[in-house]
Each structure stands twice: as C-alpha cells, then as structure tokens.
C-alpha cells in the first residue's frame, strides 16, 4: 500500500477485526501499531526470538489468553474471537485501557530506562 502518516496507518489497522501474527516470524512495529489501534491479535510463542515477539507483546498488554500453544489452539482462538462477540469486545476494551496503562505504550518511561541503561553500560565500560 501507499506510504501513510502514522495516524492514517493506525486508521488502516482498525479495518481488520483480527490480526493473525505469523508463527514463523512475528510482527514487531506493526504488531505494536495493531495493538495500539485496539485491534485484536493472536500469536503463538515459538522457540526463537523471531517468533516469540508477538506473544511477548500480548503478555505486556495483559492478553496472555491470546497466545496459543499450538496450531489447533491458534485456529480455535481465531474462531472464538470471530464467533464470541462478548469475548471480542472484551479484548478491544483491554487494548483501549492498555494505551494508557501498559508499559508497552509508555514511551517516556522507555526513554528514561534506555538512557539509564546506556549510562550504566558506559560506567561499566569505563571501569
């Protein structure tokens, strides 16, 4: 698709009812944007960093129940979200709350922690 500004990109994320995070290589920035847009996403935790990121993001926003253990559970979860409106709406509400309460979206805290980490690394390097 065409290159959009961030706000239009987020609006585009909202078009989907559900995002299926791939089991081979999880999304990273796009997954964060999807979760920010309050669009449900399901994932499977894999055995490598590249396929665990989606599951980690879901844990950070308090949606561990959207992480499937295997392909059968992944499919069942997708069908449940599609068929169970109360469950679907509950996920959206949790994601809307996560925007202001989750550390995933707390950029200011992330920057402070990152700067502290850099300062600590420099101190360790100098010693």
N, C-alpha and C positions, 0 to 999 in steps of 0.2 A: 504494500500500500504506500501511499504518498507519505512523505515526512510531515508529521504534525507537531504542533506545540504540545507541551505537557498536558494542559487542560483538555485539549481535543483528544489526545491519546487516552486519557482517563475516561472520557466520554465513550470512546470506542471500546474500551474494556467492558463497559457496562452493557454492551449489546448482547454479550453472551450470558446465558443463565448459569453455566458451569464451565470451568476450565479443567481440562484433564492434563495434569502435569505428567510428562512422559517418564517412563521408568528407566530409560537408558541415560538420559541427560536432563536433569531438572532445569526449569527456568530459574533465572536469578532476578535481574532487574524487572523483567516483565512480570514475573510472579509477584514481586512486591507491589508493582503497579496494579495488578489484578486484585490483590487483597486490599489495597488502599481504596479501590473502586467499590469495595464491598461485594465483589463477585465471588461466589463460592469456587473453591479449587480443591481437587482431591489429588493425593500423591501416594506413592509407595516409597518407603525408606529402603534404599539399596545398600550395597556393601562398599561403595566408593563415594568419595566426596561429591563427585559429579552427579550422582543420583540420590543424594540424601538432602540436598538443599531445599527442595520443596517441602519435604517433611519437617525440616528444621524451622522453616518459616511458619508453617502451620502450628508448630508447637509454641513458637514465640507469641503468636496471637491467640493462644488458648484453644485451638481447634484440633487437638490431638485425635479426635474422633473422625477426622477427615483423612487420616493416614491409614492406608490399607496394608495388611501384612503380605498379601499375595494378589495375583490377578483376579481370582474369583471374588475376593473381598472388595477389590477395586471396582469391579463391574457391579457388584451388589450395592456398593455405596453410591455409585453414579445413578443407578436405578432408584434408590431410595430418595435421593435428592430430587430426582425428576418426578416421583410419584407422591412424596410426602410433603405437602405444602407447609405444614407447621414446622417440620424439620428445616426445610429450605429457608423460610422466613427467619427462623431462629439463627441460622448461620449468618444471614445478612445482618441481623441486629448485632450479633457478636462482632462482626467485622466493622460495623459502624462505630461501635464502642471502642474497638481496638485502635482506631485512628487517634484517639486522644489518650488512651491508657497504655498501649503496648510500647515496649522499648523498641520494637521494630521500626516504628514511625517517629521516634524521639530523636530527631537529627541533632538537636542541640546537645543532648546527653552523649550521643555517639561521638560528636566532635570533641567534647571535653575529655571523654575517656580515651579517644585516639591520641589527643595531644599529651595526656598523662603517660600513655604507653610509649610514645616517642621520647618523651623526656626521661623516662625510666631506662629505655634502651640506650640512650645517649650516656646517662650516668654509668650504666654497666659497661659500656664501651670505653669510657674514659678511665674506669678503674682497671 
